[in-house]
Amino acid sequence: MDWDDLKIAHAVARHGSLSAAARALGSTQPTVSRRLNALERRLGVKLFEREAGGLTPGPLLTTLLEPLDEMDELAGAVERRIAARDTGLKGTITLTSLAWFGDDVLAPLLAQFCIRHPDVIIDLINDPRRFNLSRREADVAVRVGNFDQGDLVERKVADVSYGLYASETYVRRHGQPDFARKGADQHVVALNPSPIKVVPIEWLKAMLPRAAIVLRTNGVQSHVAALEAGEAMAALPRVIGDRRPGLVRFATPIPEPSQPVKIGVHADLRDTPRIRSVIDFLVQELKLMAPELNPAP
C-alpha cells in the first residue's frame, strides 16, 4: 500500500471531514476526496460512513487506526530527522502564531530576519488552530498562553498585557463605563467561547457581567473595527490598542491581566541551524519589545 494514500484516510479519520483533513495536509478538499475515493475503489470497500455530521470510520478503517497512528508517528520522526540535518542557514521554516500577534508583532521581525538571511524562507501561518509540531504541520509555534504537547521544547519570551478600550465616539454616546453597575447599558465585543480558559474573556466577564455582547468574534482585528466604528468596548492587547489613535483605554477596578508569550519547537529540530537562528533572533527582538508588549499600568 502507498503510505500517501493511507495518510489521506488517516487524516480524514482524525479530523472528521474532507475539508479539515485537506487543511491539515496542505491540500484541497477535491484532491482529498478524489484520492480517498480511488483508495476505496482499489480496496473494494468503503472506509467511511457518510453522515450529515461528517465522515465516521467504517469497520475496516476502525481496525486500522491504531497501526496507522504508529505509522504516522514514525513517518513524522523520519521527516523531522531529515529536516534537522545540518544544512546551514538556508531552507524553509514554517512558523505559526495567532493572527494578531503574527500580523502586528512577528511579521515585521521575520521580514528583518529574512533580509539578513536571504537563503531562508519563512512561511508565516496566522491561525488560531494549534498546529501539531510532531507531525510537521509547522516547525515553530509562537503562542500566547501555554503549549499542551509533551514532546516540545518551549521557552517563555515575553508577556502580553490587555486593556479595556473604546473609541472617543463611543464615550461621547455612552459615557465612561460604570463598573459599579457592572456595565449595565454598555456594549462590548467579546471573543468566541473557548473550551480553555482565555484570560481576556474571564477579565471582561468579571468587570462587566451586565454589559450587552453585541458581537462575538475570534479575531482581534474585528474587535478593533467594531471599536473604531464607535459601537462597543473590548479587551485588546495593549500593543494593539495603545497604537490606535482615537481609542481610549479605561482605568479598571480589576488589574489589567497579562499572558505569557512562548516559543515552541519539537525537540528533534531545536538544534537545526535555521530553526535555532530564528528562535534566537525572536527571543532577542521580543525582549526589546517588552515595554510595548507589557507596558506599565
C-alpha positions in Angstrom: 0.0 0.0 0.0 1.1 3.6 -0.7 1.6 5.4 2.6 0.5 8.7 0.9 -3.0 7.2 0.3 -3.2 5.7 3.7 -2.2 9.1 5.2 -5.3 10.6 3.4 -7.6 8.1 5.1 -5.9 8.6 8.4 -6.2 12.4 8.2 -9.9 12.2 7.4 -10.5 9.9 10.3 -8.6 12.1 12.6 -10.2 15.4 11.6 -13.7 14.2 10.8 -14.2 15.8 7.4 -12.6 16.2 3.9 -12.1 19.9 4.3 -10.5 19.7 7.7 -8.2 16.9 6.5 -7.2 19.0 3.5 -6.2 21.9 5.6 -4.1 19.7 7.9 -2.4 18.1 4.8 -1.9 21.4 3.0 -4.1 20.1 0.2 -7.5 20.8 -1.2 -10.9 19.2 -0.5 -11.4 17.9 -4.1 -7.9 16.3 -4.1 -8.5 14.6 -0.8 -11.9 13.4 -1.9 -10.6 12.1 -5.2 -7.7 10.2 -3.6 -9.9 8.7 -0.9 -12.4 7.5 -3.5 -9.6 6.0 -5.5 -8.3 4.2 -2.4 -11.7 2.8 -1.6 -12.1 1.5 -5.2 -8.7 -0.3 -5.0 -9.6 -1.9 -1.7 -13.1 -2.7 -2.8 -14.6 -1.5 0.5 -16.0 1.8 1.9 -13.7 3.1 4.6 -16.1 5.7 5.9 -19.8 6.0 6.7 -21.1 9.3 5.2 -23.3 11.1 7.7 -24.8 14.6 8.0 -22.3 15.5 10.7 -19.2 14.3 8.7 -17.4 11.1 8.0 -17.2 8.2 10.5 -14.6 5.4 10.1 -16.2 2.1 9.0 -15.4 -1.3 10.4 -12.2 -1.9 8.4 -10.7 1.5 9.0 -11.5 1.3 12.7 -9.3 -1.8 13.0 -6.5 0.1 11.1 -6.5 3.3 13.2 -4.0 2.1 15.8 -1.3 0.9 13.3 -2.0 4.0 11.2 -1.3 6.2 14.3 2.0 4.3 14.7 2.9 4.7 11.0 2.1 8.4 11.2 4.3 8.9 14.2 7.2 7.0 12.6 6.8 8.9 9.3 6.8 12.2 11.3 10.1 11.1 13.1 11.7 10.4 9.7 10.6 13.8 8.4 11.9 15.6 11.4 15.3 14.0 11.2 15.6 14.8 7.6 14.5 18.4 8.3 17.0 18.6 11.2 20.0 17.8 9.0 22.7 20.5 9.2 22.1 22.5 6.0 23.3 25.8 7.4 21.2 29.0 7.3 19.1 28.0 4.3 15.8 26.3 3.7 12.2 26.9 4.6 10.7 27.4 8.1 7.0 27.1 8.7 6.1 29.3 11.7 2.6 29.5 13.2 1.0 32.1 15.5 -2.2 33.8 16.4 -3.4 36.2 13.7 -3.0 39.4 15.6 0.4 38.5 17.1 1.7 37.3 13.7 0.4 40.3 11.8 1.3 43.1 14.2 4.4 41.7 16.0 6.0 38.9 14.2 5.7 39.8 10.5 8.0 42.9 10.6 10.5 41.0 12.7 10.6 37.9 10.4 11.0 40.2 7.4 14.1 41.6 9.0 15.4 38.1 9.7 14.9 37.0 6.1 16.7 40.2 4.8 19.7 39.2 6.9 19.5 35.6 5.8 18.3 35.6 2.2 18.6 31.8 1.8 16.0 31.3 4.5 12.3 31.4 3.5 9.7 31.7 6.3 6.1 30.7 5.8 4.2 32.5 8.5 0.8 30.9 9.1 -1.5 33.1 11.3 -4.2 30.7 12.5 -5.9 30.1 15.9 -5.6 26.3 15.3 -3.0 24.6 17.4 -0.7 23.0 14.8 0.9 19.7 15.7 4.6 20.1 15.6 5.3 16.4 15.9 3.5 15.9 12.6 5.5 18.7 11.0 2.3 20.8 10.5 4.7 23.6 11.5 8.3 23.8 12.6 8.0 26.6 15.2 5.0 27.9 17.1 4.7 31.2 18.9 1.7 31.2 21.2 0.1 33.5 23.7 -0.6 31.1 26.5 0.6 27.5 27.1 1.5 24.5 25.0 -0.2 21.2 25.5 2.2 19.0 23.6 4.6 16.9 25.6 7.5 16.4 23.1 8.3 20.1 22.6 10.9 22.4 23.9 9.3 25.6 24.9 10.6 29.0 26.1 8.8 32.0 27.5 10.0 35.1 25.7 7.6 37.9 26.8 4.4 38.8 28.5 1.4 40.4 26.7 -0.9 42.6 28.7 -4.5 43.7 27.9 -6.6 46.8 28.5 -10.2 47.9 28.1 -10.7 50.2 25.1 -13.4 52.1 23.3 -13.4 54.9 20.8 -13.9 58.6 21.6 -17.2 58.4 19.6 -18.4 55.6 21.9 -17.5 57.6 25.0 -19.5 60.6 23.7 -22.5 58.4 23.1 -22.4 56.1 26.2 -20.1 57.8 28.7 -17.4 56.1 30.8 -18.2 52.5 31.8 -19.9 52.3 35.2 -18.1 49.5 36.9 -20.3 49.8 40.0 -23.3 48.9 37.8 -21.4 46.0 36.2 -21.6 47.5 32.8 -25.4 47.9 32.5 -26.4 49.9 29.4 -22.9 49.3 27.9 -22.0 47.3 24.8 -19.0 45.0 24.4 -17.4 42.9 21.7 -16.2 39.5 23.1 -14.1 36.6 22.0 -15.9 33.4 20.8 -16.4 30.9 23.6 -13.4 28.6 24.1 -13.1 25.2 25.8 -9.9 26.5 27.5 -9.6 29.4 29.9 -8.9 32.7 28.0 -7.6 35.5 30.2 -9.3 38.5 28.5 -12.7 36.7 28.4 -12.6 36.0 32.1 -11.4 39.5 32.9 -14.1 41.2 30.8 -16.8 39.0 32.3 -15.7 39.7 35.9 -15.8 43.5 35.4 -18.8 43.9 33.1 -21.2 41.0 33.6 -24.3 43.1 32.7 -22.9 44.6 29.5 -24.7 43.6 26.3 -22.5 41.5 24.0 -23.1 42.9 20.5 -20.6 40.7 18.7 -18.6 37.6 19.3 -15.5 37.0 17.1 -12.2 35.1 17.2 -10.2 38.0 15.6 -8.6 41.0 17.3 -8.8 43.0 14.0 -12.6 42.6 14.0 -12.7 43.8 17.6 -10.7 46.9 16.5 -13.0 47.6 13.6 -16.1 47.5 15.9 -14.4 49.8 18.4 -13.3 52.3 15.7 -16.9 52.4 14.4 -18.0 53.6 17.9 -20.2 50.6 18.6 -18.7 48.9 21.6 -15.9 48.4 24.1 -13.5 45.5 24.1 -10.4 44.0 25.7 -7.4 44.4 23.4 -3.7 43.5 23.7 -2.2 46.8 24.7 0.4 46.5 21.9 -2.6 46.8 19.6 -4.8 49.3 21.5 -2.2 51.7 22.5 -1.1 52.2 18.9 -4.6 53.1 17.6 -5.3 56.8 17.5 -8.8 57.6 18.6 -9.1 54.7 21.1 -9.4 55.4 24.8 -8.1 53.0 27.4 -10.1 53.0 30.7 -8.8 52.6 34.2 -10.3 49.4 35.5 -11.1 48.2 39.0 -9.6 44.8 38.4 -5.8 45.0 37.4 -5.1 44.5 33.7 -4.3 40.9 33.0 -1.3 39.5 31.1 -0.4 36.3 29.4 3.0 34.7 28.6 4.3 34.5 25.0 6.1 31.2 24.4 8.1 29.8 21.5 7.8 26.0 21.0 9.8 23.7 18.7 10.0 19.9 18.5 13.0 18.5 20.4 14.3 16.9 17.1 14.5 20.3 15.4 15.8 22.6 18.1 19.5 22.4 17.0 18.8 22.8 13.3 20.8 25.9 12.3 18.0 27.8 10.6 15.5 26.9 13.4 18.0 27.8 16.2 18.8 31.1 14.4 15.2 32.3 14.0 14.4 31.4 17.6 17.4 33.2 19.0 16.5 36.2 16.8 12.9 36.3 18.0 13.9 35.9 21.7 16.2 38.9 21.4 13.8 41.1 19.5 10.8 40.3 21.7 12.8 41.2 24.8 13.5 44.6 23.2 9.7 45.0 22.6 8.9 44.2 26.3 7.8 47.9 27.1 5.3 47.7 24.2 4.0 44.2 24.8 3.7 44.6 28.6 3.6 48.3 29.4 3.2 49.7 32.9 -0.4 50.1 34.0 
